[in-house]
């Protein structure tokens, strides 16, 4: 599947709350979808990742120091 086809699909942002240590890198890299609570843990504003934010979401996933973030393609 090409990047164009993948980007046009519907993607979901998922956080493993048990693995998350509250580093906050995800919110810095993807503030359009992720905020932080008072302890520095992520609050996801929307689990749907628009195509124009997909590259940013993938970068946030790659930068998570504890691998607690992932983006999955929704199956219709």
N, C-alpha and C positions, 0 to 999 in steps of 0.2 A: 504494500500500500504506500502510495506517495505521501510526502509531507502535506501536500495540498488536500488530499483526501482525508488524512488524519485530522488536519486543522478544521475541516468543515464538519466533522462529526461532533457529537455532544460528549463533553468530558466532565468528570466529577472530581472534585478535590476532596481528599480524605485525610484525616489526621488520626494517628494512633495515639490516643490520649494517655495510654499507659507508658508508651515509649518516650513521649515528649517530656523534655526537661525544662522547657520554657526559655530557650536561648533567644527567641524572638527574631531570628534571621528570616523566617517565612514572612512575617509582617513587614519587615523592612523591604523585602524583595517583591512582595505582592500586596501592597496596602489597599488595592482596590477590592480585594476579597477577604483579607485577614486583618483583624485588629488584635490588640492584646488586652487581657484583663489586668486587674491591679497587681497580680503576681507575675505577670509577664508571659502567661500562657495564651495560646491563640484562641481567638473567637472568630469563627468563620461566618462571614456575612452572607455568603452564598456558596453552596457547594457546586453550582454550575459554573464551569469555566468557559467564558466566551472565547471564540476563536482568536480574537485579537489579543487575548491575555494568555494564550496557551504557552507561548515561549517563556513568558515571565513565570508562569506556574511551574513549568519544567525546571527552570533555573532554581526556583525556591526549593523544589524537591531535591535537586542535586546538592544544594548548599546546606540542607538540614544536617546538623552534626550527629544526630542520633537516628536518622532515617525514619522519622515519625510521620513524614508527609508523603503522599503519593497522588498521582493523577491517573485516573482510569477512564477508558472510553466506555461510555454507556452503550449497552446493546439494546437495540430497539426491538 
